[in-house]
Amino acid sequence: MRSTRKPAALVLVGALTTGALAACSGGGDPQDESTNSAGQVTLSVVSLLPGSTEEAVAAFEDQVAEFEKANPDIDVQSEEYEWKATTFAAQLAGGTLPDVFEIPFTDAQGLVENGQLADMDAQFRALPYAEQFNPTILEAGTGDDGHVYAIPAKNAYPVALHYNRQLFESAGLDPEQPPTTWDEVRQYAKKIADANPGVAGYATMTQNNTGGWQLTAQTVARGGRTVETDADQKATATLDSAGTKETLQFLHDLRWEDESMGGNFLLDWGSINQEFAAGQVGMFTSGSDIYTSLVQTNAVDPDSYGLAPIPLSDAPEAATLTGGTLAGVPANVDDGVKDAAIRWIDFFYLNKLVDEDRAVADAETLAKNDQPVGTPVLPMFSKEQHELNQEWIADYVNVPLDQMTAFTDAMFDLPLAGEPSQKTQEVYALLDPVVQAVLTDEGADIDALLADANTQAQALLDQG
Amino acid sequence: MTVTTTSPRGDLAAPARAAGVGRPRRGPATWLRGGGLHSLVFLLPLLVIFGVFSWFPIVRAVIMSVQETNLVTDPTFVGLDNFRHVLADPLLWKAVQNTLYFAFLALLFGYPVPLIAAVLMREVRRARGLYSALAYLPVVVPPVVAVLLWKFFYKGGPTGVFNTVLGWVGLGPYPWLQDASWAMPSLVLAATWAGAGGTVIIYLAALTSVPAELYDASEVDGAGLWRKIWHVTLPQLRGVLFITLILQVIGTAQVFLEPYLFTGGGPNNATVTVLLLIYRYAFQNSLGGDYGAATALSLMLAAVLAVFSVLYFRLTRSWSTS
């Protein structure tokens, strides 16, 4: 017995060690394994926000099934996804991004320069509608070499004012008449907060770079800019512009004089949506397209939702900040995955905008699963194409468009401005604590805070 | 059937030691015959696990601290630039101050609470197990769940749970997490709640080792509860108290979970700790973090904590041998 047990134990220990090593090695980069045992190309794609409802998941799965039926040589593997600077950086460094992922307009150029996005130009140009894209939107994902790396996909949106119609009514305000000036926003916020103790009449994001994003949006709406870029692409930080100061003073007054901003000043994109859907926020600014995620993730009451343009001041440069989402593919995938990726991007994001049959099929799937159809966004193609698309899906539109007319009536006439193009997220990050300071410290010195942030931003921009 | 598993090395070494003879010279063959290979094979899993999950990352961190790298593009050697960059960052000193403040508050509130709880629980005659379970309960609540729960309690404005309760007795509303001066104490309160249970159990175990005769003798001498605690309990717990103190200092220097989940470092960087700053260096920039700066600061923190760790090891060694 002695002679057999000891070798057996040694073998066992050796096997365990080998197993541990094999487990640690993880089988290499999953992106190298582009085909499965059935010979299909395995394509990992992003699906919905984490925490989406069962109906939203069912609608997505129906779409995947439809795609796989039409493309039997592709096996789609989906994963939940919410773009956040911190988690995206970790996935990027760890090589765990799916084959098709979504990025904001602001990140595409940096990713192209760092060689982190696959050159999708050949695949993109093969799309029958490639030449029809709005050139300004297409430019966001185009490299200096003129090749398309990231494809305008999910949406393009202006920042807009979202408001809770029921809170408006509770404060004696007409929900059909949302505010059109910042002074009105302040007055309305005060009325909502007074009528609903504990509720924020107006709230703004402050965390995970979104504080800087919304401060920039509100600065642009007042005619200011946070970064100016000259013809040689030399960027100058202008965080201490009049528009930024005016915005911060506005927030300060609402918070400390009117006490109309509630009790939570640590909010980001997801948490402000959550608060809004829970009826804790009367008004806030964010991308015009968030109604979809408010339904899918936060179960917002459709009757409570209202959408209006962000108020613009009389300043000549006052504009509505725009943004959007692109679809990207990691640089290290092979052509088989790139070809599969463009088919998915075409199917899931784009073809439904230009092809009637696909538009109707997509809208039908979404509507069948009680998912929003018809959320207002900026057109990826021409205005005429957008209107045509809206006609195709008119029978399936289930979002309360009549509660969004203040926005939809004006959306094609809005003066638009793009986000800063250099070090965008890093400068946004610098501005988060500035907004937080104004909302949590009554004596915050706005000039000093902005002067300090401006110095740091310029140092970042000078790094190139 | 009995299987003898005595180590051959033990069989050989014992007579040698018993005879007071010096250690025999051993060649590879002797080592092999003596069961060296077996030892190595049994040691291998541990070596692999430590190597892959501890030593390799440490070595990698040391290398990265002298590189400019975002883990995507090729790294470049930059010497000590990362250390200079970190030391020149004004946020570092804010983070150090915040971490020290957290450690101070955690010691002020978090250190005596478990001790007092343990001593009181030692004194109760009935349902001591129930009190122990209740004290330990917060430890078994998953930290993220606990933080979300506390966040809900801490909601600012008059409608928050804590503010509502305090409002019944005419207090508040308090800003809790929404004010730079309130945020850190609020984090410490939640952290103390979450962590005290484990320390209470350690103290309770230590208290059982205090000889009952000492209490009997002090009672005979007319000592009341407080004098018994002061003159008997605390001196007897001195060793454990000192070790938990050092462990707490090491733990609080690495505080991350609470500021990350409660406040994200806000408001206005009032709760940015050293570890949260490391996280920000690494992950805040979506285009690729500054992993060189992150690892440089990690090494600096490790150097400081190593001092405390050495102290801890020396104390535990002397404590266990005494």
Contacts between the chains, C-beta under 8 A, distances in Angstrom:
chain1	res1	chain2	res2	distance
A	1	B	1	6.9
A	1	B	3	5.9
A	2	B	3	6.2
A	2	B	4	7.0
A	5	B	3	6.8
A	6	B	38	7.3
A	10	B	38	6.7
A	10	B	41	5.2
A	13	B	41	5.4
A	13	B	42	5.7
A	13	B	44	6.8
A	13	B	45	6.3
A	14	B	41	6.2
A	14	B	44	7.4
A	16	B	45	5.7
A	17	B	44	4.8
A	17	B	45	4.9
A	17	B	48	5.5
A	20	B	45	6.4
A	20	B	48	5.6
A	20	B	49	6.6
A	20	B	52	7.9
A	21	B	48	6.2
A	21	B	52	7.9
A	24	B	48	8.0
A	24	B	52	5.2
A	83	B	286	8.0
A	85	B	283	7.5
A	85	B	284	6.1
A	85	B	285	6.9
A	85	B	286	3.9
A	86	B	279	7.8
A	86	B	283	4.2
A	86	B	284	6.3
A	86	B	286	7.7
A	87	B	283	7.7
A	88	B	286	4.6
A	89	B	282	7.4
A	89	B	283	4.5
A	89	B	284	7.3
A	89	B	285	6.2
A	89	B	286	5.3
A	89	B	287	7.5
A	89	B	288	6.4
A	89	B	289	5.0
A	90	B	282	8.0
A	90	B	283	5.6
A	92	B	72	6.3
A	92	B	286	7.6
A	92	B	287	7.8
A	92	B	288	6.3
A	93	B	70	6.8
A	93	B	71	3.8
A	93	B	72	6.3
A	93	B	288	6.7
A	93	B	289	6.8
A	93	B	291	7.3
A	94	B	71	7.8
A	107	B	286	5.6
A	107	B	287	6.1
A	110	B	287	4.1
A	111	B	287	6.4
A	114	B	70	7.6
A	114	B	72	6.0
A	114	B	73	5.6
A	114	B	287	6.6
A	114	B	288	6.4
A	115	B	72	7.9
A	115	B	73	7.0
A	116	B	72	5.8
A	116	B	288	7.9
A	197	B	157	7.9
A	197	B	158	6.2
A	197	B	159	6.9
A	198	B	157	4.8
A	198	B	158	5.9
A	198	B	159	3.4
A	206	B	266	6.9
A	206	B	267	7.8
A	207	B	264	4.9
A	207	B	266	6.5
A	208	B	264	6.7
A	209	B	284	7.8
A	262	B	156	7.4
A	262	B	157	5.8
A	263	B	155	6.4
A	263	B	156	2.8
A	263	B	157	2.7
A	263	B	158	7.8
A	263	B	159	7.6
A	263	B	160	6.7
A	263	B	173	7.4
A	263	B	175	7.3
A	263	B	178	6.2
A	264	B	155	6.8
A	264	B	156	5.6
A	264	B	157	7.6
A	264	B	178	6.6
A	265	B	156	7.6
A	265	B	178	5.1
A	265	B	267	6.3
A	266	B	177	6.5
A	266	B	178	6.8
A	266	B	263	5.8
A	266	B	264	6.5
A	266	B	266	5.4
A	266	B	267	6.6
A	268	B	264	7.8
A	425	B	285	6.4
A	425	B	286	5.2
A	425	B	287	7.3
A	426	B	284	7.7
A	426	B	285	5.7
A	429	B	284	5.6
A	429	B	285	7.7
A	432	B	266	7.4
A	433	B	266	6.7
A	433	B	267	7.7
A	433	B	268	4.6
A	433	B	269	5.1
A	434	B	268	7.9
A	436	B	266	4.7
A	436	B	267	4.2
A	436	B	268	4.7
A	437	B	180	7.9
A	437	B	267	7.0
A	437	B	268	3.9
A	439	B	267	7.3
A	440	B	175	7.4
A	440	B	178	5.8
A	440	B	179	5.4
A	440	B	180	5.9
A	440	B	266	7.8
A	440	B	267	3.9
A	440	B	268	6.4
A	441	B	179	7.9
A	441	B	180	6.2
A	441	B	267	7.8
A	441	B	268	6.7
A	444	B	268	7.9
